[in-house]
Amino acid sequence: MALSAVLGGHNLTADKIETSAQVTVVKQEAGFAITQIHLTLNATIPGATEEQFQAAAAEAKANCPVSKVLNAEITLEATLNS
């Protein structure tokens, strides 16, 4: 995700960003395909409100170039740590 860039645009800097991805691969007639990706994001961002964080995470998800290339359902669970 492009979260660091989005945060920078809002004058926020993360102390820590951890993201994991659970990828679903399905065998189809033409071979295998990635059909779903579930991202789990945990971040520590001093001075960020929950609303700012969720908006930044959603913006990063929507504009991520990798996400745009994949023809897969991508979901995001984002947690702001205190």
DRENTORKOL-3810 file (N, C-alpha, C; in nm, 4 decimals):
REM DRENTORKOL-3810
@n.u->0.0830; n.v->-0.1181; n.w->0.0000; ca.u->0.0000; ca.v->0.0000; ca.w->0.0000; c.u->0.0874; c.v->0.1244; c.w->0.0000
@n.u->0.0315; n.v->0.2285; n.w->-0.0470; ca.u->0.1014; ca.v->0.3552; ca.w->-0.0580; c.u->0.0725; c.v->0.4436; c.w->0.0630
@n.u->0.0582; n.v->0.3817; n.w->0.1783; ca.u->0.0158; ca.v->0.4546; ca.w->0.2970; c.u->0.1147; c.v->0.5618; c.w->0.3409
@n.u->0.2424; n.v->0.5342; n.w->0.3344; ca.u->0.3412; ca.v->0.6338; ca.w->0.3776; c.u->0.3290; c.v->0.7629; c.w->0.2987
@n.u->0.3093; n.v->0.7519; n.w->0.1690; ca.u->0.2954; ca.v->0.8710; ca.w->0.0844; c.u->0.1682; c.v->0.9475; c.w->0.1189
@n.u->0.0591; n.v->0.8768; n.w->0.1402; ca.u->-0.0669; ca.v->0.9424; ca.w->0.1753; c.u->-0.0534; c.v->1.0136; c.w->0.3096
@n.u->0.0062; n.v->0.9462; n.w->0.4067; ca.u->0.0258; ca.v->1.0088; ca.w->0.5381; c.u->0.1102; c.v->1.1349; c.w->0.5262
@n.u->0.2171; n.v->1.1277; n.w->0.4475; ca.u->0.3031; ca.v->1.2439; ca.w->0.4275; c.u->0.2265; c.v->1.3615; c.w->0.3693
@n.u->0.1318; n.v->1.3326; n.w->0.2815; ca.u->0.0492; ca.v->1.4377; ca.w->0.2238; c.u->-0.0421; c.v->1.5034; c.w->0.3252
@n.u->-0.0633; n.v->1.4370; n.w->0.4373; ca.u->-0.1454; ca.v->1.4918; ca.w->0.5462; c.u->-0.0586; c.v->1.5349; c.w->0.6643
@n.u->0.0718; n.v->1.5496; n.w->0.6401; ca.u->0.1686; ca.v->1.5907; ca.w->0.7422; c.u->0.1711; c.v->1.4962; c.w->0.8615
@n.u->0.1560; n.v->1.3679; n.w->0.8352; ca.u->0.1656; ca.v->1.2655; ca.w->0.9394; c.u->0.2778; c.v->1.1702; c.w->0.9035
@n.u->0.3486; n.v->1.1217; n.w->1.0057; ca.u->0.4574; ca.v->1.0269; ca.w->0.9857; c.u->0.4370; c.v->0.9090; c.w->1.0791
@n.u->0.4387; n.v->0.7913; n.w->1.0238; ca.u->0.4193; ca.v->0.6700; ca.w->1.1037; c.u->0.5485; c.v->0.6307; c.w->1.1735
@n.u->0.5367; n.v->0.5901; n.w->1.2992; ca.u->0.6497; ca.v->0.5291; ca.w->1.3687; c.u->0.6652; c.v->0.3841; c.w->1.3238
@n.u->0.5495; n.v->0.3212; n.w->1.2941; ca.u->0.5523; ca.v->0.1803; ca.w->1.2576; c.u->0.4309; c.v->0.1478; c.w->1.1714
@n.u->0.4544; n.v->0.0732; n.w->1.0632; ca.u->0.3471; ca.v->0.0219; ca.w->0.9787; c.u->0.3757; c.v->-0.1256; c.w->0.9543
@n.u->0.2804; n.v->-0.2096; n.w->0.9897; ca.u->0.2921; ca.v->-0.3536; ca.w->0.9636; c.u->0.1708; c.v->-0.3959; c.w->0.8828
@n.u->0.1946; n.v->-0.4606; n.w->0.7702; ca.u->0.0858; ca.v->-0.5072; ca.w->0.6857; c.u->0.1089; c.v->-0.6528; c.w->0.6504
@n.u->0.0036; n.v->-0.7315; n.w->0.6628; ca.u->0.0106; ca.v->-0.8697; ca.w->0.6166; c.u->-0.1018; c.v->-0.8915; c.w->0.5167
@n.u->-0.0824; n.v->-0.9874; n.w->0.4280; ca.u->-0.1812; ca.v->-1.0148; ca.w->0.3245; c.u->-0.2163; c.v->-1.1628; c.w->0.3249
@n.u->-0.3449; n.v->-1.1898; n.w->0.3245; ca.u->-0.3943; ca.v->-1.3257; ca.w->0.3093; c.u->-0.4474; c.v->-1.3341; c.w->0.1663
@n.u->-0.3829; n.v->-1.4165; n.w->0.0844; ca.u->-0.4124; ca.v->-1.4232; ca.w->-0.0582; c.u->-0.4858; c.v->-1.5532; c.w->-0.0895
@n.u->-0.5946; n.v->-1.5416; n.w->-0.1658; ca.u->-0.6698; ca.v->-1.6587; ca.w->-0.2102; c.u->-0.6353; c.v->-1.6842; c.w->-0.3562
@n.u->-0.5833; n.v->-1.8037; n.w->-0.3834; ca.u->-0.5485; ca.v->-1.8453; ca.w->-0.5189; c.u->-0.6414; c.v->-1.9599; c.w->-0.5574
@n.u->-0.7048; n.v->-1.9462; n.w->-0.6741; ca.u->-0.8034; ca.v->-2.0447; ca.w->-0.7186; c.u->-0.7615; c.v->-2.1004; c.w->-0.8538
@n.u->-0.7728; n.v->-2.2321; n.w->-0.8677; ca.u->-0.7447; ca.v->-2.2954; ca.w->-0.9968; c.u->-0.8646; c.v->-2.2723; c.w->-1.0875
@n.u->-0.8362; n.v->-2.2167; n.w->-1.2061; ca.u->-0.9389; ca.v->-2.1917; ca.w->-1.3061; c.u->-0.9013; c.v->-2.2643; c.w->-1.4340
@n.u->-0.9874; n.v->-2.2589; n.w->-1.5338; ca.u->-0.9595; ca.v->-2.3288; ca.w->-1.6599; c.u->-0.8268; c.v->-2.2854; c.w->-1.7212
@n.u->-0.7978; n.v->-2.1582; n.w->-1.7154; ca.u->-0.6761; ca.v->-2.1052; ca.w->-1.7781; c.u->-0.5553; c.v->-2.1102; c.w->-1.6851
@n.u->-0.5673; n.v->-2.1718; n.w->-1.5706; ca.u->-0.4569; ca.v->-2.1785; ca.w->-1.4749; c.u->-0.5017; c.v->-2.1271; c.w->-1.3401
@n.u->-0.4091; n.v->-2.0744; n.w->-1.2657; ca.u->-0.4394; ca.v->-2.0231; ca.w->-1.1324; c.u->-0.4602; c.v->-1.8725; c.w->-1.1371
@n.u->-0.5448; n.v->-1.8234; n.w->-1.0466; ca.u->-0.5716; ca.v->-1.6796; ca.w->-1.0394; c.u->-0.5842; c.v->-1.6370; c.w->-0.8943
@n.u->-0.5364; n.v->-1.5180; n.w->-0.8660; ca.u->-0.5571; ca.v->-1.4560; ca.w->-0.7350; c.u->-0.6951; c.v->-1.3920; c.w->-0.7397
@n.u->-0.7847; n.v->-1.4383; n.w->-0.6539; ca.u->-0.9228; ca.v->-1.3885; ca.w->-0.6564; c.u->-0.9550; c.v->-1.2950; c.w->-0.5412
@n.u->-0.8838; n.v->-1.3087; n.w->-0.4297; ca.u->-0.9095; ca.v->-1.2243; ca.w->-0.3138; c.u->-0.7797; c.v->-1.1976; c.w->-0.2392
@n.u->-0.7720; n.v->-1.0779; n.w->-0.1820; ca.u->-0.6605; ca.v->-1.0426; ca.w->-0.0947; c.u->-0.7201; c.v->-0.9685; c.w->0.0243
@n.u->-0.6895; n.v->-1.0161; n.w->0.1440; ca.u->-0.7321; ca.v->-0.9465; ca.w->0.2649; c.u->-0.6076; c.v->-0.8897; c.w->0.3323
@n.u->-0.6037; n.v->-0.7584; n.w->0.3439; ca.u->-0.4909; ca.v->-0.6908; ca.w->0.4070; c.u->-0.5234; c.v->-0.6602; c.w->0.5525
@n.u->-0.4281; n.v->-0.6877; n.w->0.6394; ca.u->-0.4393; ca.v->-0.6516; ca.w->0.7800; c.u->-0.3285; c.v->-0.5516; c.w->0.8088
@n.u->-0.3692; n.v->-0.4333; n.w->0.8484; ca.u->-0.2762; ca.v->-0.3229; ca.w->0.8692; c.u->-0.2790; c.v->-0.2800; c.w->1.0151
@n.u->-0.1619; n.v->-0.2694; n.w->1.0747; ca.u->-0.1463; ca.v->-0.2154; ca.w->1.2100; c.u->-0.0429; c.v->-0.1039; c.w->1.2006
@n.u->-0.0782; n.v->0.0121; n.w->1.2535; ca.u->0.0126; ca.v->0.1259; ca.w->1.2430; c.u->0.0139; c.v->0.2069; c.w->1.3715
@n.u->0.1297; n.v->0.2643; n.w->1.3980; ca.u->0.1470; ca.v->0.3591; ca.w->1.5074; c.u->0.1832; c.v->0.4919; c.w->1.4429
@n.u->0.0942; n.v->0.5903; n.w->1.4588; ca.u->0.1128; ca.v->0.7196; ca.w->1.3939; c.u->0.0862; c.v->0.8291; c.w->1.4970
@n.u->0.1911; n.v->0.8856; n.w->1.5546; ca.u->0.1722; ca.v->0.9903; ca.w->1.6553; c.u->0.0922; c.v->1.1077; c.w->1.6002
@n.u->-0.0072; n.v->1.1512; n.w->1.6766; ca.u->-0.0875; ca.v->1.2672; ca.w->1.6404; c.u->-0.2029; c.v->1.2397; c.w->1.5468
@n.u->-0.2139; n.v->1.1173; n.w->1.4955; ca.u->-0.3226; ca.v->1.0853; ca.w->1.4034; c.u->-0.4480; c.v->1.0454; c.w->1.4808
@n.u->-0.5614; n.v->1.0942; n.w->1.4341; ca.u->-0.6881; ca.v->1.0495; ca.w->1.4911; c.u->-0.7313; c.v->0.9224; c.w->1.4177
@n.u->-0.8247; n.v->0.8511; n.w->1.4770; ca.u->-0.8777; ca.v->0.7306; ca.w->1.4125; c.u->-0.9376; c.v->0.7655; c.w->1.2754
@n.u->-1.0087; n.v->0.8770; n.w->1.2684; ca.u->-1.0715; ca.v->0.9192; ca.w->1.1430; c.u->-0.9665; c.v->0.9503; c.w->1.0362
@n.u->-0.8606; n.v->1.0220; n.w->1.0736; ca.u->-0.7529; ca.v->1.0527; ca.w->0.9786; c.u->-0.6874; c.v->0.9245; c.w->0.9285
@n.u->-0.6622; n.v->0.8335; n.w->1.0216; ca.u->-0.5966; ca.v->0.7082; ca.w->0.9865; c.u->-0.6816; c.v->0.6252; c.w->0.8916
@n.u->-0.8092; n.v->0.6079; n.w->0.9239; ca.u->-0.8969; ca.v->0.5266; ca.w->0.8389; c.u->-0.9108; c.v->0.5891; c.w->0.6995
@n.u->-0.9214; n.v->0.7217; n.w->0.6940; ca.u->-0.9318; ca.v->0.7901; ca.w->0.5647; c.u->-0.8035; c.v->0.7718; c.w->0.4833
@n.u->-0.6884; n.v->0.7829; n.w->0.5482; ca.u->-0.5601; ca.v->0.7660; ca.w->0.4789; c.u->-0.5438; c.v->0.6223; c.w->0.4304
@n.u->-0.5810; n.v->0.5254; n.w->0.5132; ca.u->-0.5710; ca.v->0.3843; ca.w->0.4735; c.u->-0.6623; c.v->0.3549; c.w->0.3548
@n.u->-0.7836; n.v->0.4080; n.w->0.3564; ca.u->-0.8776; ca.v->0.3864; ca.w->0.2453; c.u->-0.8263; c.v->0.4524; c.w->0.1173
@n.u->-0.7702; n.v->0.5709; n.w->0.1300; ca.u->-0.7143; ca.v->0.6407; ca.w->0.0137; c.u->-0.5972; c.v->0.5636; c.w->-0.0455
@n.u->-0.5093; n.v->0.5146; n.w->0.0407; ca.u->-0.3945; ca.v->0.4371; ca.w->-0.0061; c.u->-0.4398; c.v->0.3091; c.w->-0.0761
@n.u->-0.5380; n.v->0.2415; n.w->-0.0195; ca.u->-0.5903; ca.v->0.1187; ca.w->-0.0802; c.u->-0.6493; c.v->0.1482; c.w->-0.2173
@n.u->-0.7274; n.v->0.2545; n.w->-0.2279; ca.u->-0.7944; ca.v->0.2881; ca.w->-0.3534; c.u->-0.6973; c.v->0.3294; c.w->-0.4630
@n.u->-0.5841; n.v->0.3886; n.w->-0.4257; ca.u->-0.4898; ca.v->0.4415; ca.w->-0.5241; c.u->-0.3618; c.v->0.3615; c.w->-0.5399
@n.u->-0.3527; n.v->0.2473; n.w->-0.4740; ca.u->-0.2320; ca.v->0.1656; ca.w->-0.4818; c.u->-0.2159; c.v->0.1083; c.w->-0.6228
@n.u->-0.1019; n.v->0.1311; n.w->-0.6879; ca.u->-0.0843; ca.v->0.0808; ca.w->-0.8241; c.u->-0.0880; c.v->-0.0720; c.w->-0.8327
@n.u->-0.0409; n.v->-0.1396; n.w->-0.7321; ca.u->-0.0454; ca.v->-0.2866; ca.w->-0.7331; c.u->-0.1901; c.v->-0.3340; c.w->-0.7253
@n.u->-0.2695; n.v->-0.2708; n.w->-0.6408; ca.u->-0.4100; ca.v->-0.3075; ca.w->-0.6282; c.u->-0.4845; c.v->-0.2866; c.w->-0.7594
@n.u->-0.4495; n.v->-0.1816; n.w->-0.8320; ca.u->-0.5158; ca.v->-0.1526; ca.w->-0.9585; c.u->-0.4867; c.v->-0.2586; c.w->-1.0643
@n.u->-0.3688; n.v->-0.3184; n.w->-1.0594; ca.u->-0.3289; ca.v->-0.4184; ca.w->-1.1590; c.u->-0.4007; c.v->-0.5511; c.w->-1.1365
@n.u->-0.4230; n.v->-0.5853; n.w->-1.0122; ca.u->-0.4827; ca.v->-0.7152; ca.w->-0.9808; c.u->-0.6336; c.v->-0.7130; c.w->-1.0018
@n.u->-0.6837; n.v->-0.8168; n.w->-1.0634; ca.u->-0.8278; ca.v->-0.8313; ca.w->-1.0819; c.u->-0.8784; c.v->-0.9197; c.w->-0.9679
@n.u->-0.8749; n.v->-0.8653; n.w->-0.8476; ca.u->-0.9105; ca.v->-0.9411; ca.w->-0.7283; c.u->-0.9868; c.v->-0.8511; c.w->-0.6316
@n.u->-1.0701; n.v->-0.9137; n.w->-0.5514; ca.u->-1.1376; ca.v->-0.8398; ca.w->-0.4434; c.u->-1.0350; c.v->-0.8140; c.w->-0.3347
@n.u->-1.0164; n.v->-0.6875; n.w->-0.2994; ca.u->-0.9199; ca.v->-0.6533; ca.w->-0.1943; c.u->-0.9936; c.v->-0.5888; c.w->-0.0789
@n.u->-0.9769; n.v->-0.6478; n.w->0.0393; ca.u->-1.0373; ca.v->-0.5942; ca.w->0.1603; c.u->-0.9281; c.v->-0.5502; c.w->0.2551
@n.u->-0.9632; n.v->-0.4605; n.w->0.3465; ca.u->-0.8649; ca.v->-0.4028; ca.w->0.4378; c.u->-0.9227; c.v->-0.3938; c.w->0.5780
@n.u->-0.8444; n.v->-0.4411; n.w->0.6731; ca.u->-0.8747; ca.v->-0.4242; ca.w->0.8162; c.u->-0.7608; c.v->-0.3408; c.w->0.8730
@n.u->-0.7899; n.v->-0.2166; n.w->0.9110; ca.u->-0.6858; ca.v->-0.1238; ca.w->0.9551; c.u->-0.7046; c.v->-0.0890; c.w->1.1018
@n.u->-0.5954; n.v->-0.1010; n.w->1.1780; ca.u->-0.5976; ca.v->-0.0727; ca.w->1.3220; c.u->-0.4902; c.v->0.0302; c.w->1.3544
@n.u->-0.5309; n.v->0.1376; n.w->1.4205; ca.u->-0.4375; ca.v->0.2386; ca.w->1.4681; c.u->-0.4020; c.v->0.2067; c.w->1.6112
@n.u->-0.2744; n.v->0.1827; n.w->1.6358; ca.u->-0.2282; ca.v->0.1508; ca.w->1.7714; c.u->-0.1975; c.v->0.2801; c.w->1.8467
@n.u->-0.2195; n.v->0.2765; n.w->1.9763; ca.u->-0.1910; ca.v->0.3959; ca.w->2.0566; c.u->-0.0502; c.v->0.3929; c.w->2.1091
END
